[in-house]
């Protein structure tokens, strides 16, 4: 069931569970009663909504509607300016309905999904897939080629070997890694454009969209909103993938402000990015990792070596689409600052900020590429 929150950027919030069957549903979804109740509240400075930090100091357009739903092992949210679109929250619910449908199509954790059926059959024969899903796999293959294999949609065997497939990290034996690596590599996946079909080179190869799927779902949800006439919105999936359309309130020049958390002090905001009709993706291993023998192993695995990535705390990418931002954030986390800069220098519209350890214990360094002065600002002097 979706959750709807109508909030002001001060100390008063009103959280409501959406009841689709109520007789006053349309007025409720439009937020009219909550707006009347909050109209006289003083203007505030900041409100945290989901994983995105929305900051509009002094803004008079401070009311927001947030509609959320759990999907793809995280929380998806649609954030709108209250009162701007009479049917806006209905459109948000339709967008989240589509996210549910996409999860049912793309989840490797659901045996009945189209992607699971593809993995079961594609080593034996070419499998025709739904066109939009085929286009997603094409994009994943393109990014694999352009990043020299740093992003790879066939890493499922490695995730299983390291225990991250079931979120139970473990140290694999060398022979397990060797066996897993035999089945990793997008070169083992044949995409037939004419037939819209997918085939694998051998049994044991499989594809997953874990590194690109949330961004793809946001792009598709954004299409639903725009087709409904909603052009000012913020979508996010699980704090790491964001798609911004238009602007918040009347701040049409700057768009939406999205905060990046400090990788070592998550209670603090490290930087702010200003997004308008752009997407942002962040990759890191702050939430999925394990320790063995005094060493920390994160869940982001270099598909070329089979080993968890070290040396980068987080990689943030801004791009025209959320699917691009999602996949490139993973790739740049694997590649590191120098290779990420080279990629941005040769691809218009792609920018990044990578956080690594600094020269002193507990310090950090930020490496950027492609970011103009008006695209972001640094908040933490320690960086």
ZIJOCOR-V166960 format. One record per backbone hydrogen bond with DSSP energy under -1.0 kcal/mol. NH is the residue of the N-H (numbers start at 1). CO is the residue of the C=O. E is the energy in kcal/mol with one decimal. If there is no record, write none. Layout:
NH	CO	E
NH	CO	E
This chain:
3	68	-2.5
4	16	-1.7
5	66	-3.5
6	14	-1.9
7	64	-2.5
8	12	-1.1
14	6	-1.3
16	4	-2.2
18	2	-1.0
22	19	-1.2
25	22	-1.3
28	24	-2.5
29	25	-3.2
30	26	-1.8
31	28	-1.4
32	27	-1.6
35	31	-2.4
36	32	-2.2
37	33	-1.8
38	34	-1.8
39	35	-1.1
41	38	-2.0
47	54	-1.2
49	52	-1.6
52	49	-1.4
54	47	-1.3
59	56	-2.1
62	60	-1.1
64	7	-2.4
65	80	-2.7
66	5	-3.6
67	78	-2.7
68	3	-3.4
69	76	-2.2
71	74	-2.6
74	71	-1.6
76	69	-3.2
77	236	-2.5
78	67	-2.6
79	234	-2.9
80	65	-2.8
82	63	-1.3
84	81	-1.6
88	85	-2.1
91	87	-2.1
92	88	-2.1
93	89	-2.2
94	90	-2.0
95	91	-2.3
96	92	-2.2
97	93	-2.1
98	94	-1.7
99	95	-1.5
100	96	-2.0
101	97	-1.9
102	98	-2.6
103	99	-2.3
104	100	-1.9
105	101	-1.2
106	102	-2.6
107	103	-2.0
113	110	-1.9
115	105	-2.2
117	113	-2.3
118	114	-2.1
119	115	-2.3
120	116	-1.6
121	117	-1.3
122	118	-2.7
124	121	-1.9
125	121	-1.7
127	198	-2.8
129	196	-2.5
134	130	-2.3
135	131	-2.4
136	132	-1.8
137	133	-2.1
138	134	-2.2
139	135	-2.2
140	136	-2.3
141	137	-2.2
142	138	-2.3
143	139	-2.5
144	140	-2.0
145	141	-2.2
146	142	-2.5
147	143	-1.7
148	145	-1.3
149	144	-2.7
150	147	-1.2
159	155	-2.2
160	156	-2.3
161	157	-2.1
162	158	-2.1
164	159	-1.6
165	159	-1.4
167	164	-1.1
168	163	-3.2
170	162	-2.4
177	173	-1.8
178	174	-2.3
179	175	-2.2
180	176	-2.4
181	177	-2.7
182	178	-1.2
183	180	-1.3
184	181	-1.3
188	185	-2.1
189	186	-2.0
190	199	-3.2
192	197	-2.5
196	192	-1.6
197	192	-1.6
198	127	-2.1
199	190	-2.0
200	122	-2.5
201	188	-2.0
205	202	-1.5
208	153	-2.5
212	209	-1.5
213	209	-3.5
216	212	-2.2
217	213	-2.5
218	214	-2.1
219	215	-2.4
220	216	-2.3
221	217	-2.4
222	218	-2.7
223	219	-1.6
224	220	-1.6
225	221	-2.0
226	222	-2.5
227	223	-2.5
228	224	-1.1
229	226	-1.7
230	225	-2.7
233	245	-2.5
234	79	-2.0
235	243	-3.1
236	77	-2.0
237	241	-2.6
238	75	-2.7
240	237	-1.1
242	280	-3.0
243	235	-2.8
244	278	-2.8
245	233	-3.1
248	255	-1.3
251	248	-1.9
252	250	-2.3
255	251	-1.8
256	275	-3.3
258	273	-2.9
260	271	-3.1
262	268	-2.6
268	265	-2.6
270	260	-3.0
271	260	-1.4
272	377	-2.4
273	258	-2.9
274	375	-2.9
275	256	-3.0
279	319	-2.8
280	242	-2.6
281	317	-2.5
282	240	-2.5
283	315	-2.8
290	297	-1.9
292	295	-2.4
295	292	-1.5
297	290	-3.2
299	288	-1.7
302	307	-2.9
306	302	-3.2
309	300	-2.9
313	355	-2.9
314	355	-1.3
315	283	-2.4
316	353	-2.1
317	281	-2.9
318	351	-2.2
319	279	-1.8
325	321	-2.2
326	322	-2.6
327	323	-2.3
328	324	-2.8
329	325	-1.8
330	326	-1.4
331	327	-2.3
332	328	-3.1
333	329	-1.8
334	330	-1.6
335	331	-2.7
336	332	-2.8
340	336	-2.1
341	337	-2.4
342	338	-1.9
343	339	-2.1
344	340	-2.4
345	341	-2.6
347	344	-1.1
350	347	-1.4
351	318	-2.1
352	369	-2.6
353	316	-2.4
354	367	-3.0
355	314	-2.7
356	365	-2.6
358	363	-2.7
363	360	-2.3
365	356	-2.6
367	354	-3.0
369	352	-1.9
375	372	-1.8
377	272	-2.0
379	270	-3.2
380	270	-1.4
383	380	-1.6
